[in-house]
Amino acid sequence: METDPYVACAPETGGRLRVTLGSGRVVRFACSVPVPGVLRLRTEGAEGRGADELLVEGLADHPARLTGTSRGTVISGPGVEALWGPAEGADAPAGPNGDVPQRLSLGPYERFAEAEGRTVPFHAGRLPAADGRPAGWVETIHLAPDAAVYGGGESYQGINLRGRHRRLRNIEENRAAGRDSAYLNVPLLWSDAGWAVFARTGEAVDADIGATHSEAARLLIGGDELDLFLITGDAPAILARYHALTGVPCALPDWAYGVWMSRSSYFTADEVLRTVDELRAAGCPVDVVHVDEWLAESVLDDASWTAGPDRRRFPAGWSRPLAERGVRTSLWINPYVSRDSPLAHELSERGHLVHTANGRPAATADNPETVPVDFTNAEARAWWRRRLARVLREEGNTALLADFGEEIAEDAVFADGSVGGERRDSYGVLYQKVVREAGAEVRGADFVPLCRSGSAGSQRYAAHWAGDMPSTWSGLTCTLRAVLSMSLSGFSAVTFDAGGYWTPDSFAQAGELRRGMTPDAVFADVDPELYGRWVQWAAFAPIMRMHGMGRREPTAYPEPARSAAIEACRLRHRLRRYLIRCAVAASQPPDFPPQPLEPGTEGGLESGAERESWAGDGLPLMRPMPLAYPGDRRARDADLQYLLGPDVLVAPILQPGGHRALYVPPGEWTPLVGCPPLTGPAWADVECAPDQFPAFARADTTHRVLDPE
């Protein structure tokens, strides 16, 4: 892969940097500082593309100061002093004309341009189109010897990406776990060495993070133009600055932090009501109940939202008895329609569907029978909003599981002229923005969208779950890795299917049940010990949500899993005020003054002064240890545990038997679910009976973590 490298630079007026490539081509970069500590570098063509859905609207963009020196061009602004100039050392790899490739440094960020670079098959610069491969840009980064790298969105293989080659490309995982691919990818990488790089792109990004060369990272960013953000700071500062660029996580109403009950699926309104009553009779609280199969088509078979509600199974007003019990309802949707349906033909004639170059509807990459709605078309967006608003009014639901959105085909063409490759990762952001707008129109702040796909900026619109993981111990561990990595990629309201999504038996039965939509036929399919441990962990997740192909209600499982799960749901109610307060803080980065809370998000806080004391934290609800304790090497090694908010330490049980080794941070830690107290800093081993779980509050904070029973 021959890159046309940067070989010379010179400052121009207006914050412009003229850069010469090895081929002799001249590229001009606009250099700006949109946020203190952030350097933005974008080619002139990127400026003309206008606002991008991956960035907050109205982002300030102040030109940097450029000063020519004997070492190169100094680029400076608030919190920024960068140097773009020739690589140092007589043995630095030369370009085709004998020019020395350019280094770029910003604090700890260093472009990889060492003498040994001639042995590495990538250099920073432009990648010309060739052999069916579109043009792109390459950026290289020197990896400090002991530095870790995080971000990238979901990662089922662990939060530290160093040594891996990741293709940041959204994909339908099809119920797999443990692979180095994901539903949700983010073009953000950051290091505990004190730097981050974020590419404003909806395309897939190819990231070689020390896989080819142990000390070098390479980002391959597709497209004719480049828009790159270099960020400096420790872990909390990097995420705060990233949120200043792409938006803070959305605020959710108080009830979102209760207990969500779901399976795939309840088949009738009566079955939903009976299930809720059964749970409450057993002392298990339920705040939200979700239904997949509410449509006059099969979610599992058709994988589209083409039909309306099935009134034989869910008659008009079906959610009212649930609302009278104080239970909210959630429904499934997705952004596709069935290719040969009358609705698809109608939408195609209107130009509302993504199409191919010949004008025909473009199927999703993994399913020739489904076609995505084109959310770059203003009329299509308006139609979708009306359609969804009507559902919210008629069905009475206040939550939506907005599924899918990953598989945009390469040959797709959108109304705004973009093509499938350019929208592969950002289509989910467009989709979720429209869902949020429809919910706001009908429900205001009293609305929760829960999504699976997405990319940078998705955190502004929705909560996100980790996809369809198997109901195994390895599935639980992969799920933990995924949500921790999402948290390190700018997402706060993350969740998962407690109990896992599927087992071979329950998945095999699912198609047969859907042929008749047979109520009360779904069975409990998860190993009871695994189920109990997964639900205990879910009580300490940002959103507690049971879901899967089999039954996920605690009452479906034998003792001791049944009692352990019910107690976890009760404990969740005692945690709600703490979680709500932490969520308010997560929606307000420390760089910004606290904002007034929207109605429905106050969390029962007694006064403005109390709200003020919790505001401005800026960290996600789930805080992996490298984020909670930046600079602590022992904490960095503890990559399968986290803090929930500032005061709760959580180390999920990951294997049968109840044993867990965990790192105890400095201080005294009080058990919340029956374990002995711990003192740190130290590693500790705990043995947990079925009714115990490794969750601890900082000493003297239990009163603000748990409400009285």
Long-range contacts (C-beta under 8 A, 24 or more apart in sequence): 1-121, 1-122, 1-127, 2-128, 3-122, 3-123, 3-124, 3-125, 3-126, 3-127, 3-138, 4-125, 4-126, 4-127, 4-128, 5-95, 5-101, 5-102, 5-123, 5-124, 5-125, 6-101, 6-102, 6-124, 6-125, 7-95, 7-97, 7-99, 7-100, 7-101, 7-102, 8-99, 8-102, 9-72, 9-73, 9-84, 9-85, 9-102, 10-68, 10-73, 11-66, 11-67, 11-68, 11-73, 12-66, 14-63, 15-63, 15-64, 15-65, 15-66, 16-66, 17-41, 17-66, 17-73, 17-75, 17-84, 19-84, 19-102, 20-99, 21-125, 21-126, 22-95, 22-96, 22-97, 22-99, 22-101, 22-125, 23-96, 24-97, 25-126, 27-126, 30-63, 31-63, 31-64, 31-66, 31-75, 32-61, 32-62, 32-63, 32-64, 32-77, 33-62, 33-64, 33-77, 33-78, 33-79, 33-80, 34-59, 34-60, 34-61, 34-62, 34-229, 34-244, 34-245, 35-60, 35-241, 35-244, 35-245, 35-591, 36-77, 36-78, 36-79, 36-80, 36-241, 36-591, 37-78, 37-79, 37-80, 37-231, 37-232, 37-233, 37-237, 37-241, 38-79, 38-80, 38-229, 38-230, 38-231, 38-232, 38-241, 38-244, 38-245, 39-64, 39-75, 39-77, 39-80, 39-82, 39-106, 39-229, 39-230, 40-227, 40-228, 40-229, 40-230, 41-226, 41-227, 41-228, 41-229, 41-230, 42-200, 42-225, 42-226, 42-227, 42-228, 43-225, 43-226, 43-227, 45-224, 45-225, 46-200, 46-225, 46-226, 46-227, 49-225, 52-200, 52-202, 52-227, 53-202, 53-426, 53-429, 53-430, 53-433, 53-457, 54-200, 54-201, 54-202, 54-246, 54-426, 54-429, 54-455, 54-456, 54-457, 55-200, 55-245, 55-246, 55-247, 55-457, 56-244, 56-245, 56-246, 56-247, 56-457, 56-460, 59-245, 72-102, 72-103, 79-232, 80-106, 80-232, 81-106, 81-107, 82-106, 82-230, 87-113, 87-114, 87-117, 89-114, 89-115, 91-115, 92-117, 93-117, 93-118, 93-123, 101-125, 106-195, 106-230, 106-232, 107-194, 107-195, 107-232, 108-144, 108-191, 108-193, 108-194, 108-195, 108-232, 109-141, 109-194, 109-195, 109-197, 109-230, 109-232, 110-141, 110-142, 111-139, 111-140, 111-141, 111-142, 112-140, 112-141, 112-142, 112-213, 112-215, 112-216, 112-217, 112-218, 113-140, 114-142, 117-216, 120-212, 120-213, 120-216, 121-212, 122-208, 122-212, 122-216, 122-218, 122-220, 127-220, 134-222, 134-223, 134-421, 135-222, 135-223, 135-224, 136-220, 136-221, 136-222, 136-223, 137-220, 137-221, 137-223, 137-226, 137-228, 138-218, 138-219, 138-220, 138-221, 139-197, 139-218, 139-219, 139-221, 139-228, 140-216, 140-217, 140-218, 140-219, 141-195, 141-197, 141-216, 141-217, 141-218, 141-219, 142-215, 142-216, 143-191, 143-193, 143-209, 143-210, 143-214, 143-215, 143-216, 143-217, 144-191, 144-193, 145-215, 147-191, 147-192, 147-193, 148-191, 148-192, 148-626, 148-636, 149-189, 149-190, 149-191, 149-209, 149-210, 149-217, 150-189, 150-190, 150-191, 150-192, 150-485, 150-488, 150-489, 150-626, 151-186, 151-188, 151-189, 151-190, 151-196, 151-485, 151-488, 151-489, 152-185, 152-186, 152-188, 152-189, 152-207, 152-485, 152-489, 153-182, 153-184, 153-185, 153-186, 153-455, 153-485, 153-486, 153-489, 154-182, 154-183, 154-184, 154-185, 154-466, 154-467, 154-482, 154-485, 154-486, 154-489, 155-180, 155-182, 155-481, 155-482, 155-485, 156-180, 156-182, 156-478, 156-479, 156-481, 156-482, 157-478, 157-481, 158-481, 158-485, 158-639, 159-481, 159-484, 159-485, 159-488, 159-624, 159-626, 159-639, 160-639, 161-189, 161-207, 161-209, 162-209, 162-210, 163-209, 163-210, 163-211, 163-214, 164-209, 164-210, 164-211, 165-206, 165-207, 165-208, 165-209, 165-211, 165-212, 166-206, 166-207, 166-209, 167-204, 167-206, 167-207, 168-204, 168-205, 168-206, 168-207, 168-425, 169-204, 169-205, 169-424, 169-425, 170-204, 170-405, 170-406, 170-407, 170-424, 170-425, 170-427, 170-428, 170-453, 170-454, 170-455, 171-406, 171-407, 172-366, 172-404, 172-406, 172-407, 173-467, 173-468, 174-366, 174-468, 175-468, 175-469, 175-470, 175-501, 175-502, 175-507, 176-470, 177-469, 177-470, 177-472, 177-474, 177-475, 177-478, 177-479, 178-474, 178-478, 182-467, 182-482, 183-406, 183-452, 183-453, 183-466, 183-467, 184-428, 184-452, 184-453, 184-454, 184-455, 184-458, 184-464, 184-467, 184-486, 185-425, 185-455, 186-455, 186-456, 186-489, 186-490, 187-221, 187-425, 187-455, 187-456, 188-242, 188-456, 188-489, 188-490, 189-217, 189-219, 190-231, 190-235, 190-238, 190-242, 190-488, 192-234, 192-235, 192-626, 192-630, 192-631, 192-636, 194-232, 194-233, 194-234, 195-230, 195-231, 195-232, 195-238, 196-229, 196-230, 196-231, 196-232, 196-238, 196-241, 196-242, 197-228, 197-229, 197-230, 197-231, 198-228, 198-229, 198-231, 198-242, 198-245, 198-246, 198-456, 199-226, 199-227, 199-228, 199-229, 200-227, 200-228, 200-229, 200-456, 201-227, 201-422, 201-425, 201-426, 202-418, 202-422, 202-423, 202-424, 202-425, 202-426, 202-427, 202-429, 202-455, 203-421, 203-422, 203-424, 203-425, 204-421, 204-424, 204-425, 222-421, 222-422, 223-422, 234-630, 234-631, 235-626, 235-627, 235-630, 236-590, 236-618, 236-619, 236-627, 236-630, 239-488, 239-490, 239-589, 239-618, 239-619, 239-620, 239-627, 240-589, 240-590, 240-591, 240-618, 241-591, 242-490, 243-459, 243-490, 243-589, 243-618, 244-589, 244-591, 244-592, 246-456, 246-457, 246-459, 246-460, 246-490, 247-457, 247-459, 247-460, 248-459, 248-460, 248-586, 248-587, 248-588, 248-589, 248-618, 249-459, 249-460, 249-490, 249-491, 249-492, 249-493, 249-586, 249-587, 249-620, 250-436, 250-459, 250-460, 250-461, 250-462, 250-463, 250-493, 250-587, 251-445, 251-583, 251-584, 251-587, 251-597, 251-598, 251-601, 252-448, 252-463, 252-493, 252-583, 252-601, 253-398, 253-445, 253-446, 253-447, 253-448, 253-600, 253-601, 254-576, 254-580, 254-600, 254-601, 254-602, 254-603, 254-604, 255-287, 255-288, 255-328, 255-398, 256-288, 256-399, 256-448, 256-463, 256-493, 256-543, 257-542, 257-543, 257-544, 257-575, 257-576, 257-579, 257-580, 257-583, 258-285, 258-287, 258-288, 258-544, 258-572, 258-573, 258-576, 259-284, 259-285, 259-286, 259-287, 259-288, 259-544, 259-546, 259-569, 259-572, 259-573, 260-287, 260-288, 260-289, 260-290, 260-330, 260-543, 260-544, 260-545, 260-546, 260-547, 261-286, 261-288, 261-289, 261-290, 261-546, 261-552, 261-553, 262-289, 262-290, 262-291, 262-292, 262-330, 262-545, 262-546, 262-547, 262-552, 263-522, 263-546, 263-547, 263-548, 263-549, 263-550, 263-551, 263-552, 263-553, 264-292, 264-293, 264-299, 264-300, 264-501, 264-510, 264-547, 264-548, 264-549, 265-291, 265-292, 265-293, 265-299, 266-291, 266-292, 266-293, 266-519, 267-293, 267-313, 267-513, 267-517, 267-518, 267-519, 268-313, 268-314, 268-517, 268-519, 269-313, 269-314, 269-315, 269-318, 269-319, 270-519, 271-519, 271-520, 272-318, 272-322, 273-321, 273-322, 275-553, 276-322, 276-325, 276-327, 277-325, 278-553, 278-555, 279-553, 279-554, 279-555, 280-325, 282-554, 282-555, 282-566, 283-566, 283-570, 284-553, 284-554, 284-555, 284-565, 284-566, 284-569, 284-570, 285-569, 285-570, 285-572, 285-573, 286-327, 287-326, 287-327, 287-328, 288-327, 288-328, 288-329, 288-330, 288-399, 289-322, 289-327, 289-328, 289-329, 289-330, 290-329, 290-330, 290-331, 290-332, 290-399, 290-401, 290-545, 290-547, 291-329, 291-330, 291-331, 291-332, 292-332, 292-401, 293-332, 293-514, 293-517, 294-331, 294-332, 294-395, 295-332, 297-338, 298-514, 299-332, 300-510, 300-511, 300-514, 301-511, 301-514, 302-338, 302-369, 302-370, 303-334, 303-336, 303-367, 303-369, 303-370, 303-404, 304-334, 304-336, 304-337, 304-338, 304-369, 304-370, 305-333, 305-334, 305-335, 305-336, 305-337, 306-337, 306-338, 306-341, 306-343, 306-344, 309-391, 309-394, 309-395, 310-517, 313-517, 314-395, 316-394, 317-396, 318-395, 319-395, 319-396, 319-397, 320-396, 323-396, 328-397, 328-398, 328-399, 329-395, 329-396, 329-397, 329-398, 329-399, 330-397, 330-398, 330-399, 330-400, 330-401, 330-448, 330-450, 331-391, 331-395, 331-397, 331-399, 331-400, 331-401, 332-400, 332-401, 332-403, 333-388, 333-391, 333-400, 333-401, 333-402, 333-403, 333-435, 334-402, 334-403, 334-404, 334-405, 335-372, 335-373, 335-375, 335-402, 335-404, 335-405, 335-427, 335-431, 336-364, 336-367, 336-370, 336-371, 336-372, 336-373, 336-404, 337-370, 337-371, 337-373, 338-369, 338-370, 338-371, 339-363, 339-368, 339-369, 339-370, 339-371, 340-369, 344-371, 347-373, 347-380, 347-383, 350-379, 350-380, 350-383, 351-377, 351-379, 351-380, 351-415, 352-377, 352-379, 352-380, 352-383, 353-380, 354-408, 354-412, 354-413, 354-414, 354-420, 355-412, 355-413, 356-411, 356-412, 356-413, 357-411, 357-413, 362-409, 362-411, 362-412, 362-413, 362-420, 363-409, 364-407, 364-408, 364-409, 365-407, 365-408, 365-409, 365-410, 365-420, 366-407, 367-407, 372-405, 372-408, 372-412, 372-427, 373-431, 374-414, 374-415, 375-427, 375-430, 375-431, 375-433, 375-434, 376-414, 376-415, 376-416, 376-418, 376-430, 377-414, 377-415, 377-416, 380-415, 381-434, 384-434, 384-438, 385-434, 385-437, 385-438, 385-441, 388-434, 388-435, 388-438, 388-439, 389-438, 389-441, 389-442, 392-438, 392-439, 392-442, 392-443, 392-447, 393-442, 398-443, 398-446, 398-447, 398-448, 399-447, 399-448, 399-449, 399-450, 400-435, 400-439, 400-448, 400-449, 400-450, 401-450, 401-451, 402-431, 402-432, 402-435, 402-449, 402-450, 402-451, 402-452, 402-462, 403-451, 403-452, 404-452, 404-453, 405-431, 405-432, 405-451, 405-452, 405-453, 405-454, 406-452, 406-453, 425-455, 426-455, 427-453, 428-453, 428-454, 428-455, 428-458, 429-454, 429-455, 429-456, 429-457, 429-458, 429-461, 432-458, 432-461, 432-462, 433-460, 433-461, 435-461, 435-462, 436-460, 436-461, 436-462, 444-598, 444-599, 444-600, 445-598, 445-599, 445-600, 445-601, 446-600, 450-495, 450-543, 450-545, 456-490, 458-491, 459-490, 459-491, 459-492, 459-493, 462-493, 463-493, 463-494, 463-495, 463-542, 463-543, 464-491, 464-493, 464-494, 464-495, 465-494, 465-495, 465-496, 465-497, 465-543, 465-545, 466-494, 466-495, 466-496, 466-497, 467-501, 468-497, 468-501, 468-502, 469-496, 469-497, 469-500, 469-501, 470-500, 470-501, 470-502, 470-503, 471-499, 471-500, 471-501, 471-502, 471-503, 471-506, 471-525, 471-526, 471-527, 471-530, 471-531, 471-548, 471-550, 472-500, 472-530, 473-530, 473-654, 473-655, 473-656, 475-500, 476-500, 476-530, 476-533, 476-534, 476-537, 476-652, 476-654, 477-640, 477-654, 480-537, 480-640, 480-652, 480-654, 481-640, 483-541, 483-622, 484-622, 484-624, 484-639, 484-640, 484-642, 487-620, 487-621, 487-622, 487-623, 487-624, 487-627, 487-642, 488-624, 488-626, 488-627, 490-620, 491-620, 492-542, 492-583, 492-586, 492-587, 492-620, 492-621, 492-622, 493-542, 493-543, 493-583, 493-621, 494-541, 494-542, 494-543, 494-620, 494-621, 494-622, 495-538, 495-541, 495-542, 495-543, 495-544, 495-545, 496-538, 496-541, 496-545, 497-545, 497-546, 497-547, 497-548, 497-552, 498-534, 498-535, 498-537, 498-538, 498-541, 498-544, 498-545, 498-546, 498-547, 498-552, 499-526, 499-530, 499-531, 499-534, 499-535, 499-546, 499-547, 499-548, 499-550, 499-552, 500-526, 500-530, 500-534, 500-548, 501-547, 501-548, 501-549, 502-548, 502-549, 502-550, 503-549, 503-550, 506-548, 506-549, 506-550, 507-549, 509-549, 510-549, 522-549, 522-550, 522-551, 523-550, 523-551, 523-556, 524-550, 524-551, 524-556, 524-557, 525-549, 525-550, 525-551, 526-550, 526-552, 526-557, 528-557, 528-558, 528-561, 529-561, 529-656, 529-690, 530-656, 531-557, 531-561, 531-565, 532-557, 532-560, 532-561, 532-564, 532-565, 532-690, 533-652, 533-653, 533-693, 535-564, 535-565, 535-568, 535-569, 536-564, 536-565, 536-568, 536-652, 536-653, 536-673, 536-693, 537-650, 537-652, 537-653, 537-693, 538-568, 538-572, 539-568, 539-569, 539-571, 539-572, 539-575, 539-695, 540-575, 540-644, 540-648, 540-650, 540-695, 541-622, 541-644, 542-579, 542-583, 542-620, 542-621, 542-622, 542-644, 544-569, 544-572, 560-690, 560-691, 561-690, 563-691, 564-690, 564-691, 567-691, 568-673, 568-693, 571-672, 571-673, 571-706, 573-707, 574-706, 574-707, 574-708, 574-709, 575-705, 575-706, 575-707, 576-707, 577-603, 577-604, 577-707, 578-645, 578-647, 578-648, 578-704, 578-705, 578-706, 579-621, 579-644, 579-645, 580-604, 581-605, 581-614, 581-645, 582-614, 582-617, 582-621, 582-644, 582-645, 582-646, 583-621, 584-611, 584-614, 584-615, 585-614, 585-615, 585-616, 585-617, 585-618, 585-619, 586-617, 586-618, 586-619, 586-620, 586-621, 588-615, 588-616, 588-617, 588-618, 589-616, 589-618, 590-616, 590-617, 590-618, 591-618, 592-616, 617-646, 619-646, 621-645, 625-663, 625-665, 628-665, 629-665, 632-665, 632-681, 634-663, 634-681, 634-683, 635-663, 635-665, 637-663, 638-662, 638-663, 646-698, 647-697, 647-698, 647-701, 647-704, 647-705, 648-672, 648-695, 648-696, 648-697, 648-698, 648-705, 649-694, 649-695, 649-696, 649-697, 649-698, 650-694, 650-695, 651-686, 651-694, 651-695, 652-694, 653-688, 653-693, 653-694, 658-687, 658-688, 658-689, 658-690, 658-692, 659-685, 659-686, 659-687, 659-688, 660-685, 660-686, 660-688, 660-694, 661-685, 661-686, 662-686, 662-694, 667-698, 667-699, 668-698, 668-699, 669-696, 669-697, 669-698, 669-699, 670-696, 670-697, 670-698, 670-699, 670-702, 671-695, 671-696, 672-696, 672-697, 672-702, 672-705, 672-706
